[in-house]
Amino acid sequence: MGTFLKYVFYLALLVIVYIVAKGVWEGNITEQSTVSQVATDVKDGAQNMAEQAVNEVKELDKSMNESMQKDVNAMKDNSAN
């Protein structure tokens, strides 16, 4: 369990570093930015990444279900003949 938590911590740290670096690169975070502004940018970026991941998983699940249904229907047709 400790190893799993360690990897979750490292993953969260990488996401935060990525979001901050992206903010600096895009100019959203400058020398004049406050800690609160950076934290808000990190929170918003993390929410966007999570929402995109959820949407991609939903689309993948939908396409997999459609594919599986086609396979089931084909098997039913083959067994009926």
N, C-alpha and C positions, 0 to 999 in steps of 0.2 A: 504494500500500500504506500509506503514511503517513497519508493521509486516512482510510482505513478504520480504522486503529488509533486515530486521534483520535476518531472517532465511537464506537467500542467503549468507549474510556475515558470519554467523556461519558455514554454510556448507563449504564455501571457506576456512575458518580458519581451520576447521577439516581436509580438504584435504591437506592443507599446512603442518599441524602438522604431518599427516600420512606420507607424502612424506619425510619430514625431518627425522622422526624417522626411516623410512625404509632405508634412506641413511646412517644414523648412524649405524644401525644394520648390513647393508651389508658392511660397511667399506668405502663407497664412501665419507662420510663426517667425517673428523677427526679434531683434534685440530689445524692442520695446514691448513685446508680449509679456503679459503677466502669467504667473503660475496658474491662475484660475482660467485664463484663456486657453492655455496649453492643455489643461486638464479637460476642458470642455471639448477642445478639438479631438483629444484622444478618445473621449467618451463617444462623441458623434461618429468618429471613424470606426471605432469598434462595433458600434451598433449597425453601421452600414455594412461592414464586412460580415457580421453575423446574419443580417437580413439577406444579403446576397447568397451566402452559403445555404441558408434555409430554402430559399427559392430554387437554387440549383438542385438541391436534394429532392425537393418536391417534383421538379420537372423530370429528374432521373427516375424517380419512383413511378411517375405517371407513364413514362415511356416503357419502363420495364414491365409494368402491369399490362400495358397494351400488347407488348411483345409476347408475354406469357399467355395472354388470352388467345392470341392468334395461334400459338403453338398448341394450346389445349383444343381449340376448335379443329385444327388440322388433324390432331390425333383422334378426335371423335369421328371426323369424316373418314379417316383411314380405317378405323375399327368397324364402322358401319358398313363398309364395302367389303 
